[in-house]
Amino acid sequence: MAERPLQASRQRRGKAMTAAAGSAGHAAVPLLLCALLVPGGAYVLDDSDGLGREFDGVGAVSGGGATSRLLVNYPEPYRSQILDYLFKPNFGASLHILKVEIGGDGQTTDGTEPSHMHYALDENYFRGYEWWLMKEAKKRNPNIILMGLPWSFPGWLGKGFNWPYVNLQLTAYYIMTWIVGAKHYHDLDIDYIGIWNERSFDINYIKVLRRMLNYQGLDRVKIIASDNLWEPISASMLLDSELLKVIDVIGTIAWNLVASYYEQLPYGRCGLMTAQEPWSGHYEVESPIWVSAHTTQFTQPGWYYLKTVGHLEKGGSYVALTDGLGNLTIIVETMSHKQSACIRPFLPYFNVSHQFATFVLKGSFSEIPELQVWYTKLGKPSERYLFKQLDSLWLLDSSSTFTLELQEDEIFTLTTLTVGRKGSYPLPPKSEPFPQIYEDDFDVDYPFFSEAPNFADQTGVFEYFMNIEDPGEHRFTLRQVLNQRPITWAADAYNTISIIGDYKWSNLTVRCDVYIETPEKGGVFIAGRVNKGGILIRSARGVFFWIFANGTYRVTGDLAGWIIYALGHVDVTAKKWYTLTLIIKGQLSSGMLNGKTVWKNIPVSFPKNGWAAIGTHSFEFAQFDNFHVEATR
């Protein structure tokens, strides 16, 4: 049996050498030499002294927040193609891990994600899109590891305080129900659960959570803590033997999975790939997909790093992993500082320069006859290669030694595995702006997702709603469903707001039917030229047209209501439908109530452009219907 791989290797070698001879003179490819022909650093890859740390996998986060918001609205086949690039094994990023936000109703970077328990006695495991996303990931890779992590929490858990650790049992119960609901309603097994993203941890809460999970028969669910900098939790673990026992992983993970949110929100296009145009079907497969593939397509969780890994002499690094069954994967990278900078933490400057690196295979790897080679070169478009398979590297006559010529911004994967593939689909449709005329009557009897297409909630949660007692035109609406400020992770506004459309819109008419549910104190608005969202939502400027249940109206230049353009009285009360119209053209704006002008030609010199929006005066129930916008840039 041992002769067969060797014989096959020799046959492949002959074919590859013939093919390589015929391709001489084509585009330059990296230099790979199977001998010590040049000076340079020498690096030994050896398992004789045992193996290093276990490899947990490579993954990314959907959430933190609402980063996959627009993905669910993509038409087929483009939505499935995007999912394949992310999750399908040996195709694209081929992720081993999917981490999702446990929606908590609060703003968590680019929007809000709904909780499965808005209120204490409320449970609904079909809100949002993370359940769907986990099922799609599992459909493509049944072995994918699933993680859950809260950013914000529904307000009722705080008992009046903006803090999730007021009642440890209650918060642990809340998290436990999400895990149980994932299994009961979606047949999803959650493998890991986190504490509170990038925020304080509570030692007693972690212990209570472990006991709660065990009591519910969820012993297999492991705890990750904390998702802030790991130094504080590691010190606590060393001083507390019980805490050390209940925490399984100290870790972080890549944010974010796919940039499926309006680009002008914070950290636009910061995903492994970009899919922010469901109206056109356009998406972009970015370089992080293929950089991830260099590891994910040639390893699996449960493999082990070799002890003999480290940094290259003139910048860069190398790692090697094995399945313990004879397979070896080596990843070598020479990323420059420019190509390595992330959102955080700050990356100190380093230098990478041209070098030759010689690798020596020892131990059980010394008999490997052949390594498959995959290559990426970042930088100038004219010099760029993304996940290109090169000719195999033959080690039969080289004393298990090979040398790489390394330039800046390169990645090599050298592996015994032959499963690698650069998956592809026909080019998606061309990029198109958001439609200039857009309308939604929300008349969906059984919506597949709880949120209406293309609306991106920034504070509050807007969900499809059915008025059982209204057989008429407003039986199906969009309703703001939070009546209490959540335990915040970011700076949620004190008003709820959902944005939609094209950030470049300048001249536009927004019309919407509105229904105030709270007597006396309730209020709603429609808006245009909204210029900020996400964690900056409290400082959003624009033109906001408000009506209130106490019979007043207001026109403001900001969401917070500090910049007042006009105010007065109108015939408005709660529990009645009204039609609001906002017209913005050039530097003037006007507003109508039920088709009659309420105010006109108010100067609005700033901002020049922005999204359309709907919202409420506070955390209160209110409904919206027959939304319509006509816009020009």
C-alpha positions as CSV (number, residue, x, y, z in Angstrom):
1,M,0.0,0.0,0.0
2,A,2.9,2.4,0.7
3,E,4.1,2.1,-2.9
4,R,0.8,3.3,-4.4
5,P,1.0,7.0,-3.3
6,L,4.6,7.1,-4.4
7,Q,3.9,5.7,-7.8
8,A,0.9,8.0,-8.3
9,S,3.1,10.9,-7.2
10,R,5.7,10.0,-9.9
11,Q,3.0,9.8,-12.6
12,R,1.6,13.2,-11.6
13,R,5.2,14.6,-11.6
14,G,5.7,13.5,-15.2
15,K,2.5,15.1,-16.4
16,A,3.1,18.3,-14.5
17,M,6.7,18.7,-15.8
18,T,5.4,18.3,-19.4
19,A,2.7,20.9,-18.8
20,A,5.1,23.3,-17.2
21,A,7.5,23.0,-20.2
22,G,4.7,24.1,-22.5
23,S,3.9,27.2,-20.4
24,A,7.3,28.8,-20.4
25,G,7.2,32.5,-21.1
26,H,3.8,33.1,-19.6
27,A,3.1,35.3,-16.6
28,A,5.7,35.2,-13.9
29,V,5.1,32.8,-11.1
30,P,7.0,32.4,-7.8
31,L,10.2,30.5,-7.6
32,L,10.0,27.2,-5.8
33,L,13.2,25.1,-5.6
34,C,13.6,21.6,-4.2
35,A,17.2,22.1,-3.0
36,L,19.4,24.3,-0.9
37,L,20.5,26.3,-4.0
38,V,20.4,29.8,-2.4
39,P,21.2,31.3,0.9
40,G,18.5,32.3,3.4
41,G,16.7,31.3,6.5
42,A,16.2,27.6,7.1
43,Y,13.1,26.4,9.0
44,V,12.5,22.9,10.3
45,L,9.1,21.3,10.3
46,D,9.2,18.3,12.6
47,D,6.8,16.2,14.7
48,S,9.4,14.1,16.4
49,D,9.0,15.9,19.7
50,G,5.2,15.8,19.6
51,L,2.6,18.2,18.4
52,G,1.6,21.7,19.4
53,R,-1.8,23.3,20.1
54,E,-5.0,21.9,18.7
55,F,-6.5,23.9,15.8
56,D,-10.1,25.1,16.5
57,G,-10.8,26.4,13.0
58,V,-11.3,29.6,11.1
59,G,-14.6,31.5,11.2
60,A,-16.4,34.8,11.1
61,V,-19.2,36.7,12.8
62,S,-22.7,37.6,11.5
63,G,-23.8,40.3,13.8
64,G,-22.4,43.1,15.9
65,G,-24.6,44.2,14.4
66,A,-27.1,43.7,11.6
67,T,-24.2,43.0,9.2
68,S,-26.1,40.4,7.2
69,R,-29.2,42.5,7.0
70,L,-29.4,42.9,3.3
71,L,-28.3,39.4,2.4
72,V,-31.7,37.8,3.1
73,N,-33.3,40.0,0.5
74,Y,-31.1,38.8,-2.4
75,P,-33.0,37.0,-5.2
76,E,-31.9,33.5,-6.2
77,P,-29.5,32.3,-7.5
78,Y,-27.3,35.1,-6.2
79,R,-28.1,34.6,-2.5
80,S,-27.2,30.9,-2.7
81,Q,-24.0,31.8,-4.6
82,I,-23.0,34.2,-1.8
83,L,-23.6,31.5,0.8
84,D,-21.6,29.0,-1.2
85,Y,-18.6,31.4,-1.3
86,L,-18.8,31.6,2.5
87,F,-19.6,28.1,3.7
88,K,-19.4,25.5,1.0
89,P,-16.4,23.2,1.7
90,N,-13.5,23.4,-0.8
91,F,-15.1,26.2,-2.8
92,G,-14.4,29.6,-1.3
93,A,-13.8,30.7,2.3
94,S,-15.0,27.3,3.4
95,L,-15.5,28.5,6.9
96,H,-15.2,26.1,9.8
97,I,-17.0,28.3,12.3
98,L,-20.1,30.6,12.2
99,K,-20.6,33.0,15.1
100,V,-23.9,34.8,15.3
101,E,-25.3,37.6,17.4
102,I,-27.9,36.7,19.9
103,G,-30.2,39.6,19.0
104,G,-30.9,41.9,22.0
105,D,-32.9,44.7,20.4
106,G,-30.1,47.2,20.7
107,Q,-27.8,49.1,18.3
108,T,-24.6,47.0,17.9
109,T,-22.6,48.7,15.2
110,D,-24.6,48.9,12.0
111,G,-28.1,48.3,13.2
112,T,-30.2,46.3,15.7
113,E,-31.0,42.6,15.7
114,P,-34.3,41.5,17.3
115,S,-34.4,39.5,20.5
116,H,-36.2,36.2,20.8
117,M,-37.7,37.7,24.0
118,H,-38.7,41.4,23.6
119,Y,-40.6,41.1,26.9
120,A,-40.5,38.8,29.9
121,L,-43.3,36.5,28.8
122,D,-42.6,36.8,25.1
123,E,-40.8,34.0,23.2
124,N,-40.4,33.9,19.4
125,Y,-37.7,31.9,17.7
126,F,-38.4,33.1,14.1
127,R,-37.4,36.7,14.4
128,G,-34.5,38.0,12.4
129,Y,-32.3,36.1,10.0
130,E,-29.6,34.4,12.1
131,W,-31.6,31.2,12.5
132,W,-31.9,31.1,8.7
133,L,-28.2,31.8,8.2
134,M,-27.1,29.1,10.6
135,K,-29.3,26.6,8.8
136,E,-27.9,27.6,5.4
137,A,-24.4,27.2,6.7
138,K,-25.2,23.8,8.1
139,K,-26.8,22.8,4.8
140,R,-23.5,23.4,3.1
141,N,-21.2,22.1,5.8
142,P,-22.9,19.8,8.4
143,N,-19.7,20.0,10.5
144,I,-19.6,23.7,10.8
145,I,-19.2,24.9,14.4
146,L,-21.9,27.3,15.6
147,M,-21.4,30.0,18.3
148,G,-23.7,32.5,19.9
149,L,-22.8,35.8,21.6
150,P,-24.9,38.7,22.9
151,W,-24.1,42.3,22.3
152,S,-27.1,44.0,23.7
153,F,-29.9,42.6,25.9
154,P,-33.7,43.4,26.1
155,G,-34.4,46.0,28.7
156,W,-36.5,43.9,31.0
157,L,-33.5,41.9,32.0
158,G,-31.9,45.0,33.6
159,K,-34.8,45.6,36.0
160,G,-34.4,49.4,35.4
161,F,-30.6,49.3,35.1
162,N,-28.5,49.4,31.9
163,W,-26.7,46.2,33.0
164,P,-27.2,42.5,32.2
165,Y,-25.9,41.2,35.5
166,V,-28.6,42.6,37.8
167,N,-30.2,39.2,38.1
168,L,-27.7,36.5,37.1
169,Q,-30.2,33.7,37.0
170,L,-32.6,35.6,34.8
171,T,-29.9,36.5,32.2
172,A,-28.5,32.9,32.2
173,Y,-32.1,31.7,31.7
174,Y,-32.5,34.1,28.7
175,I,-29.3,32.8,27.0
176,M,-30.3,29.2,27.8
177,T,-33.7,29.7,26.1
178,W,-31.9,30.9,22.9
179,I,-29.8,27.7,22.8
180,V,-32.8,25.4,23.5
181,G,-34.9,27.3,20.9
182,A,-32.2,26.9,18.3
183,K,-32.5,23.1,18.8
184,H,-36.2,22.8,19.3
185,Y,-37.4,25.1,16.4
186,H,-34.5,24.8,13.9
187,D,-32.6,21.6,14.9
188,L,-29.5,23.6,15.4
189,D,-26.9,22.5,18.0
190,I,-25.1,25.5,19.4
191,D,-21.5,24.5,20.2
192,Y,-20.2,27.5,22.0
193,I,-21.8,30.4,23.9
194,G,-20.2,33.8,24.8
195,I,-20.7,36.3,27.6
196,W,-21.1,39.9,26.5
197,N,-19.2,41.1,23.4
198,E,-16.3,43.4,24.3
199,R,-17.8,44.4,27.6
200,S,-17.4,43.5,31.2
201,F,-17.6,40.0,32.4
202,D,-19.0,38.9,35.7
203,I,-17.3,35.9,37.3
204,N,-20.4,34.7,39.2
205,Y,-22.6,35.1,36.0
206,I,-20.2,32.7,34.1
207,K,-20.5,30.1,36.9
208,V,-24.3,30.5,37.0
209,L,-24.5,30.2,33.2
210,R,-22.5,26.9,33.4
211,R,-24.8,25.5,36.1
212,M,-27.9,26.6,34.1
213,L,-26.7,24.9,31.0
214,N,-25.8,21.7,32.8
215,Y,-29.2,21.6,34.5
216,Q,-30.9,21.8,31.1
217,G,-28.8,18.9,29.8
218,L,-26.6,21.3,27.7
219,D,-23.3,20.0,29.1
220,R,-21.8,19.8,25.6
221,V,-22.2,23.6,25.1
222,K,-18.9,25.2,25.8
223,I,-18.3,28.7,27.2
224,I,-16.1,31.4,25.6
225,A,-15.0,34.2,27.9
226,S,-14.5,36.9,27.5
227,D,-14.8,38.6,24.2
228,N,-13.0,41.6,25.4
229,L,-9.2,41.7,25.7
230,W,-8.3,38.4,27.3
231,E,-5.8,39.6,29.9
232,P,-8.3,40.4,32.7
233,I,-10.2,37.1,32.3
234,S,-7.0,35.0,32.2
235,A,-5.8,36.6,35.4
236,S,-9.1,35.8,37.1
237,M,-9.0,32.2,35.8
238,L,-5.6,31.7,37.4
239,L,-6.9,32.9,40.7
240,D,-10.2,31.0,40.6
241,S,-10.1,27.3,40.1
242,E,-13.9,27.0,39.6
243,L,-13.8,29.7,36.9
244,L,-10.9,28.0,35.2
245,K,-12.9,24.8,35.1
246,V,-16.1,26.3,33.5
247,I,-14.4,28.4,30.8
248,D,-13.5,26.3,27.8
249,V,-12.1,29.0,25.4
250,I,-10.6,32.4,25.6
251,G,-11.0,33.9,22.1
252,T,-11.9,36.3,19.5
253,I,-13.0,35.9,15.9
254,A,-13.1,37.8,12.5
255,W,-15.7,40.5,12.1
256,N,-17.6,40.4,9.9
257,L,-18.8,37.6,7.8
258,V,-20.3,39.5,4.8
259,A,-20.8,43.2,4.4
260,S,-24.5,43.1,3.8
261,Y,-25.4,46.5,5.1
262,Y,-25.6,50.0,3.6
263,E,-22.0,51.0,2.8
264,Q,-22.2,54.4,4.4
265,L,-22.9,52.9,7.8
266,P,-19.9,52.5,10.1
267,Y,-17.2,50.1,8.8
268,G,-18.7,49.8,5.3
269,R,-17.3,46.9,3.2
270,C,-15.5,45.3,6.2
271,G,-16.6,41.8,5.5
272,L,-15.0,38.8,4.0
273,M,-17.0,39.7,0.9
274,T,-19.5,42.4,0.0
275,A,-23.2,41.9,-0.8
276,Q,-25.0,45.2,-0.3
277,E,-27.3,45.4,-3.3
278,P,-30.2,42.9,-3.1
279,W,-32.2,45.2,-5.5
280,S,-29.6,44.5,-8.3
281,G,-28.2,41.1,-7.3
282,H,-24.7,42.5,-7.5
283,Y,-22.1,41.2,-5.0
284,E,-18.3,41.1,-4.9
285,V,-16.0,38.2,-3.9
286,E,-13.2,40.0,-2.0
287,S,-9.7,38.9,-1.4
288,P,-10.4,37.8,2.3
289,I,-12.4,34.9,0.9
290,W,-9.3,33.5,-0.8
291,V,-6.9,34.4,2.0
292,S,-9.2,32.4,4.3
293,A,-9.2,29.5,1.8
294,H,-5.5,29.2,2.1
295,T,-6.1,27.7,5.6
296,T,-9.7,26.5,5.6
297,Q,-9.6,24.3,2.5
298,F,-6.6,22.4,3.7
299,T,-7.2,22.0,7.5
300,Q,-10.0,21.0,9.8
301,P,-10.8,21.7,13.5
302,G,-9.1,18.9,15.4
303,W,-5.9,19.2,13.5
304,Y,-2.7,20.2,15.4
305,Y,-0.1,22.8,14.9
306,L,3.5,21.7,14.8
307,K,5.6,23.0,17.6
308,T,8.2,24.1,15.0
309,V,6.4,27.2,13.6
310,G,7.2,30.9,13.8
311,H,8.4,34.0,12.1
312,L,10.4,34.4,9.0
313,E,13.8,36.1,9.1
314,K,12.9,39.1,7.0
315,G,9.3,39.5,7.9
316,G,6.2,37.2,7.7
317,S,5.4,33.9,9.3
318,Y,4.9,30.3,8.7
319,V,2.7,27.7,10.4
320,A,2.2,24.0,9.7
321,L,-0.7,21.7,10.7
322,T,-1.3,18.0,10.6
323,D,-4.2,15.7,11.0
324,G,-1.9,13.1,12.7
325,L,-2.6,10.7,9.8
326,G,0.2,11.7,7.6
327,N,-1.3,14.9,6.0
328,L,0.6,18.2,6.3
329,T,-0.4,21.7,5.5
330,I,2.1,24.6,5.5
331,I,0.9,28.2,5.3
332,V,3.6,30.9,4.6
333,E,2.7,34.6,4.5
334,T,4.6,37.8,3.9
335,M,1.9,40.4,4.4
336,S,3.0,44.0,4.5
337,H,1.9,46.3,7.3
338,K,-0.4,48.0,4.8
339,Q,-2.2,44.8,3.9
340,S,-2.4,43.6,7.6
341,A,-4.0,46.5,9.4
342,C,-7.4,45.7,11.0
343,I,-10.0,47.9,12.7
344,R,-8.3,47.1,16.0
345,P,-6.1,46.6,17.8
346,F,-3.4,49.1,16.7
347,L,-0.8,47.3,14.7
348,P,2.8,48.4,15.4
349,Y,4.8,49.0,12.2
350,F,6.9,46.1,10.8
351,N,8.9,45.5,7.7
352,V,8.8,42.7,5.1
353,S,11.4,42.3,2.4
354,H,12.5,39.9,-0.3
355,Q,13.9,36.7,1.0
356,F,14.5,33.0,0.4
357,A,13.1,30.6,2.9
358,T,14.2,27.0,3.0
359,F,12.0,24.4,4.8
360,V,13.2,21.0,6.0
361,L,10.6,18.3,6.6
362,K,11.6,15.9,9.4
363,G,10.0,13.2,11.5
364,S,7.0,11.5,9.9
365,F,7.0,14.2,7.2
366,S,10.4,13.3,5.8
367,E,8.8,10.7,3.4
368,I,6.3,13.0,1.8
369,P,6.8,12.8,-1.9
370,E,4.7,15.7,-3.2
371,L,3.1,18.9,-2.0
372,Q,0.3,20.8,-3.8
373,V,0.9,24.5,-4.0
374,W,-1.6,27.4,-3.8
375,Y,-0.6,31.0,-4.2
376,T,-1.9,34.5,-3.5
377,K,-0.3,37.8,-4.3
378,L,-1.9,41.0,-3.1
379,G,-1.0,44.5,-4.1
380,K,-1.3,46.2,-7.5
381,P,-4.1,44.7,-9.7
382,S,-1.7,44.0,-12.5
383,E,0.4,41.8,-10.2
384,R,-2.4,40.2,-8.3
385,Y,-3.1,36.5,-8.0
386,L,-5.9,35.2,-5.8
387,F,-5.8,31.5,-4.7
388,K,-4.0,30.3,-7.8
389,Q,-2.9,26.6,-8.0
390,L,0.7,26.2,-9.1
391,D,2.6,23.2,-10.2
392,S,3.1,20.6,-7.5
393,L,6.4,20.6,-5.5
394,W,8.3,17.3,-5.8
395,L,10.3,16.2,-2.8
396,L,11.5,12.7,-4.0
397,D,15.1,13.7,-4.7
398,S,15.5,16.8,-2.5
399,S,16.2,15.3,1.0
400,S,12.7,16.6,2.0
401,T,13.9,20.2,1.6
402,F,12.5,23.0,-0.5
403,T,13.1,26.7,-0.9
404,L,10.6,29.5,-1.6
405,E,11.5,32.8,-3.0
406,L,9.3,35.2,-1.1
407,Q,8.3,38.7,-2.1
408,E,6.1,41.1,-0.1
409,D,2.3,40.4,0.2
410,E,2.3,36.8,-0.7
411,I,0.7,33.7,0.7
412,F,1.7,30.1,0.0
413,T,-0.1,27.0,1.0
414,L,1.8,23.7,0.5
415,T,-0.2,20.6,1.4
416,T,-0.5,16.9,0.9
417,L,-4.3,17.4,0.4
418,T,-5.6,17.5,-3.2
419,V,-9.1,18.8,-2.3
420,G,-8.5,22.5,-3.0
421,R,-10.7,24.4,-5.4
422,K,-11.2,28.0,-6.4
423,G,-15.0,27.9,-6.8
424,S,-16.7,30.3,-9.2
425,Y,-20.0,31.3,-10.7
426,P,-20.9,33.5,-13.6
427,L,-20.4,37.2,-12.9
428,P,-23.4,38.5,-10.9
429,P,-25.5,41.4,-12.3
430,K,-23.8,44.8,-12.5
431,S,-24.0,47.2,-9.6
432,E,-27.1,49.5,-9.7
433,P,-28.2,52.2,-7.3
434,F,-31.3,51.7,-5.0
435,P,-34.5,52.2,-7.1
436,Q,-35.5,55.9,-7.3
437,I,-39.1,54.9,-6.9
438,Y,-39.7,52.4,-4.1
439,E,-42.8,51.3,-2.2
440,D,-43.9,48.7,0.3
441,D,-47.5,48.1,1.6
442,F,-46.2,45.3,4.0
443,D,-49.1,43.1,2.8
444,V,-47.4,39.8,3.6
445,D,-49.6,37.2,5.3
446,Y,-46.8,34.8,6.3
447,P,-43.5,36.6,6.1
448,F,-40.4,34.4,5.9
449,F,-38.4,37.0,7.8
450,S,-39.8,39.3,10.5
451,E,-38.3,42.5,9.0
452,A,-39.4,44.2,5.8
453,P,-36.9,44.2,2.9
454,N,-34.3,46.9,2.8
455,F,-35.4,48.6,6.0
456,A,-32.4,48.7,8.3
457,D,-33.4,49.3,12.0
458,Q,-30.9,51.6,13.8
459,T,-32.7,52.0,17.1
460,G,-35.8,50.0,17.9
461,V,-37.2,46.9,16.1
462,F,-39.6,47.2,13.2
463,E,-41.5,44.0,12.4
464,Y,-44.3,42.8,10.2
465,F,-47.6,43.0,12.1
466,M,-51.1,41.8,11.5
467,N,-54.0,43.8,12.9
468,I,-56.5,41.0,13.6
469,E,-59.3,43.5,14.4
470,D,-58.7,45.5,11.2
471,P,-60.2,43.8,8.1
472,G,-59.5,46.9,6.0
473,E,-56.5,48.5,4.3
474,H,-54.3,48.4,7.3
475,R,-54.6,44.8,8.3
476,F,-50.9,44.2,7.5
477,T,-48.4,46.8,8.7
478,L,-44.9,47.4,9.9
479,R,-44.8,47.9,13.6
480,Q,-42.2,49.3,16.0
481,V,-42.4,46.7,18.8
482,L,-40.1,47.9,21.6
483,N,-41.7,49.6,24.6
484,Q,-38.5,49.8,26.7
485,R,-34.9,50.9,26.0
486,P,-32.7,47.9,25.7
487,I,-29.6,47.2,27.7
488,T,-27.3,49.0,25.3
489,W,-24.0,48.0,23.8
490,A,-23.6,51.2,21.7
491,A,-25.1,54.7,21.9
492,D,-28.7,53.9,20.9
493,A,-30.8,56.9,20.2
494,Y,-33.7,57.8,22.5
495,N,-36.0,57.7,19.4
496,T,-36.5,54.6,17.3
497,I,-35.5,54.8,13.6
498,S,-35.3,52.6,10.6
499,I,-33.5,53.8,7.4
500,I,-33.9,52.8,3.8
501,G,-32.7,53.7,0.3
502,D,-29.7,55.4,-1.3
503,Y,-27.4,57.6,0.8
504,K,-26.8,59.8,-2.2
505,W,-30.5,60.8,-2.4
506,S,-30.9,64.6,-2.3
507,N,-34.3,65.6,-3.7
508,L,-37.0,63.2,-2.5
509,T,-40.6,62.8,-1.6
510,V,-41.4,60.4,1.3
511,R,-45.0,59.4,2.0
512,C,-46.2,56.9,4.6
513,D,-49.4,56.1,6.6
514,V,-48.7,56.3,10.3
515,Y,-50.6,55.1,13.4
516,I,-49.7,56.3,16.9
517,E,-50.6,53.7,19.6
518,T,-49.7,55.7,22.7
519,P,-52.2,58.3,23.8
520,E,-51.0,61.9,24.7
521,K,-47.3,61.1,24.7
522,G,-46.9,59.1,21.5
523,G,-45.3,60.4,18.3
524,V,-44.0,59.3,15.0
525,F,-41.9,60.7,12.1
526,I,-40.9,60.3,8.5
527,A,-37.5,61.7,7.4
528,G,-35.2,62.3,4.5
529,R,-31.5,63.1,4.0
530,V,-30.6,61.1,7.1
531,N,-26.9,61.3,7.2
532,K,-25.7,59.0,10.0
533,G,-26.5,55.5,11.3
534,G,-25.1,52.6,13.3
535,I,-23.2,53.6,16.4
536,L,-23.4,57.3,15.3
537,I,-27.2,57.3,15.1
538,R,-27.8,59.6,18.0
539,S,-26.1,62.4,16.1
540,A,-28.0,61.9,12.8
541,R,-28.9,65.0,10.9
542,G,-31.6,65.3,8.2
543,V,-35.1,66.6,7.8
544,F,-37.6,65.0,10.3
545,F,-41.4,65.6,10.1
546,W,-43.0,64.6,13.4
547,I,-46.6,64.4,14.6
548,F,-47.7,63.7,18.1
549,A,-50.8,62.3,19.8
550,N,-51.2,65.6,21.8
551,G,-52.2,67.4,18.5
552,T,-48.8,69.0,17.6
553,Y,-46.3,68.7,14.8
554,R,-42.6,69.5,14.6
555,V,-40.0,69.8,11.9
556,T,-36.4,69.2,13.0
557,G,-33.0,69.1,11.5
558,D,-31.8,66.2,13.6
559,L,-33.1,63.0,15.1
560,A,-32.6,64.2,18.7
561,G,-34.9,67.1,18.1
562,W,-32.5,69.9,19.1
563,I,-32.6,71.8,15.8
564,I,-36.2,73.0,15.3
565,Y,-37.3,74.4,12.0
566,A,-41.0,74.6,12.7
567,L,-43.7,73.6,15.1
568,G,-47.4,74.0,15.6
569,H,-50.8,72.4,16.1
570,V,-52.6,69.8,13.9
571,D,-55.7,67.7,14.2
572,V,-53.9,64.5,15.3
573,T,-54.7,61.9,18.0
574,A,-53.7,58.4,18.9
575,K,-55.4,55.3,17.5
576,K,-56.1,56.8,14.1
577,W,-54.4,56.5,10.7
578,Y,-52.8,59.5,9.0
579,T,-50.8,60.0,5.9
580,L,-47.6,62.0,6.2
581,T,-45.7,63.5,3.2
582,L,-42.3,65.0,3.2
583,I,-40.9,66.9,0.2
584,I,-37.3,68.0,0.0
585,K,-36.0,69.8,-3.1
586,G,-32.8,71.7,-3.2
587,Q,-32.6,73.8,0.0
588,L,-36.3,73.9,0.7
589,S,-38.7,71.4,2.3
590,S,-42.4,71.0,2.8
591,G,-44.8,68.7,4.6
592,M,-48.4,67.5,4.3
593,L,-50.9,65.8,6.5
594,N,-53.6,63.8,4.7
595,G,-52.7,65.6,1.5
596,K,-53.0,69.1,3.0
597,T,-50.0,71.3,3.4
598,V,-48.9,71.8,7.0
599,W,-45.6,73.7,6.4
600,K,-43.8,74.7,3.3
601,N,-40.5,76.1,1.9
602,I,-38.5,75.7,5.1
603,P,-34.8,76.2,4.3
604,V,-32.6,73.1,4.8
605,S,-29.0,73.7,3.8
606,F,-27.6,70.7,5.6
607,P,-27.2,67.8,5.0
608,K,-27.1,67.7,1.2
609,N,-28.1,64.0,1.0
610,G,-29.0,60.8,2.9
611,W,-31.4,58.0,3.5
612,A,-35.1,58.0,4.0
613,A,-36.4,56.9,7.4
614,I,-39.4,56.2,9.6
615,G,-39.5,56.1,13.4
616,T,-41.1,57.0,16.7
617,H,-40.6,59.6,19.4
618,S,-39.6,57.1,22.1
619,F,-39.6,53.4,22.7
620,E,-43.3,53.0,22.0
621,F,-45.7,50.9,19.8
622,A,-46.5,52.5,16.5
623,Q,-47.4,51.3,13.0
624,F,-46.5,52.3,9.4
625,D,-48.1,51.3,6.2
626,N,-48.0,52.1,2.4
627,F,-44.5,53.5,2.5
628,H,-43.5,55.3,-0.7
629,V,-40.5,57.2,-1.8
630,E,-39.5,59.0,-5.0
631,A,-36.0,60.3,-5.2
632,T,-33.3,61.8,-7.3
633,R,-29.6,62.1,-6.4
